[in-house]
């Protein structure tokens, strides 16, 4: 499963909060850098 793409898509749709994205990073599903990238991209749009 491509966790990064899935989390990014769901965050963009409003299904996940910033805290939930950070939690995925804490659980090792994505890296901290990927979490920050998802959040930055979501805030820019």
C-alpha positions as a Markdown table, in Angstrom:
| # | Residue | x | y | z |
|---|---|---|---|---|
| 1 | Unk | 0.0 | 0.0 | 0.0 |
| 2 | Unk | 1.3 | 3.5 | -0.9 |
| 3 | Unk | 0.6 | 5.2 | 2.5 |
| 4 | Unk | 2.0 | 8.5 | 1.4 |
| 5 | Unk | -0.4 | 8.8 | -1.6 |
| 6 | Unk | -3.4 | 7.6 | 0.3 |
| 7 | Unk | -2.8 | 9.9 | 3.3 |
| 8 | Unk | -2.1 | 12.9 | 1.0 |
| 9 | Unk | -5.3 | 12.3 | -0.9 |
| 10 | Unk | -7.5 | 11.8 | 2.2 |
| 11 | Unk | -5.9 | 14.9 | 3.8 |
| 12 | Unk | -6.7 | 16.9 | 0.6 |
| 13 | Unk | -10.3 | 15.7 | 0.8 |
| 14 | Unk | -10.6 | 16.9 | 4.4 |
| 15 | Unk | -10.8 | 13.3 | 5.8 |
| 16 | Unk | -7.7 | 13.7 | 8.0 |
| 17 | Unk | -6.5 | 16.5 | 10.2 |
| 18 | Unk | -3.0 | 17.7 | 10.6 |
| 19 | Unk | -2.7 | 15.9 | 13.9 |
| 20 | Unk | -3.8 | 12.6 | 12.2 |
| 21 | Unk | -1.2 | 13.1 | 9.5 |
| 22 | Unk | 1.5 | 13.6 | 12.2 |
| 23 | Unk | 0.2 | 10.5 | 13.9 |
| 24 | Unk | 0.8 | 8.4 | 10.7 |
| 25 | Unk | 4.4 | 9.7 | 10.8 |
| 26 | Unk | 4.7 | 8.7 | 14.5 |
| 27 | Unk | 3.5 | 5.2 | 13.6 |
| 28 | Unk | 6.1 | 4.9 | 10.8 |
| 29 | Unk | 3.6 | 4.8 | 7.9 |
| 30 | Unk | 5.2 | 7.9 | 6.4 |
| 31 | Unk | 8.3 | 10.0 | 7.3 |
| 32 | Unk | 8.2 | 13.3 | 9.2 |
| 33 | Unk | 9.3 | 15.0 | 6.0 |
| 34 | Unk | 6.4 | 13.5 | 4.1 |
| 35 | Unk | 3.9 | 14.5 | 6.8 |
| 36 | Unk | 5.2 | 18.1 | 6.6 |
| 37 | Unk | 5.0 | 18.1 | 2.8 |
| 38 | Unk | 1.4 | 16.9 | 2.9 |
| 39 | Unk | 0.4 | 19.5 | 5.4 |
| 40 | Unk | 2.2 | 22.3 | 3.5 |
| 41 | Unk | 0.6 | 21.3 | 0.3 |
| 42 | Unk | -2.8 | 21.1 | 1.9 |
| 43 | Unk | -2.5 | 24.5 | 3.5 |
| 44 | Unk | -1.3 | 26.1 | 0.2 |
| 45 | Unk | -4.5 | 25.0 | -1.7 |
